[in-house]
Amino acid sequence: MRTAIATVSLSGSLTEKLTAASRAGFDGVEIFENDLLASPLTPEDIRARCADLDLSIDLYQPMRDIEAVPAEEFARNLRRARHKFRTMQRLGADTVLVCSTLARSAVDDDALAAEQLHRLADLAADHGVKVAYEALAWGRHVSTYDHAWRIVEAADHPSLGVCLDSFHILARGGDPKGIEAIPGEKIFFLQLADAPIMAMDVLQWSRHYRCFPGQGGFDLPALLSHVLAAGYRGPLSLEIFNDVFRQADPGPTAIDAHRSLLAL
């Protein structure tokens, strides 16, 4: 299977991150928006650089606080999304990560969330983009992968699917076996991270202590087996928030990262 890594997982400039990922053997990358904004390169430059390095841009992320909000706020969200989709066209990225909302204005209404995500997917399709909806473990109303899938299923749009993240699933003690009930073609993306088992706030745990597969206490082989049984055939991508990795030389870190996927 193809391998990928989120640029947030590595230290350095965006150019240094891309070079390290390519040299380590990755097939693709997730472009983290902050890395794009901090880079002096244009989206077209980054697209050309990735092509030179034989890297695909598999995901652009994140898009936050979109769904289940009042109509006026959602109209603003669509304007914000339109700008991101145009940037993605310039990058050559065709999938965007949408995290379950943390907005205080959001309501606990799955039907409204599904309706607004359907409209977002309509706009995305107009730009040749797909939307991968991810349940954050600390999401305001949607915090589990099965809940996210119910909303995506209700929205019923070909350009809308789910993104599964091993940390968000396993940190909450979720049973990954239910992933097999999701059609493989609706799993748009898979993000993998391990973590030591710790009794602490899940947001802080996620933002500082993720690690590569095999370095923590999560049963990633079991989770991956359920994802593959569902029919997922996209890349295995690492999304690692770790204070140590983000200060280390990106070259050796990327090599260790790629080896962890081979071992998994």
PyMOL commands that set and color helices and strands:
alter all, ss='L'
color gray80, all
select helices_A, chain A and resi 7-9+14-24+33-38+43-52+71-91+110-126+145-155+166-170+176-181+184-186+202-209+220-230+245-247+250-263
alter helices_A, ss='H'
color red, helices_A
select strands_A, chain A and resi 3-6+28-32+56-63+95-99+130-134+160-165+187-192+236-238
alter strands_A, ss='S'
color yellow, strands_A
deselect
rebuild
show_as cartoon
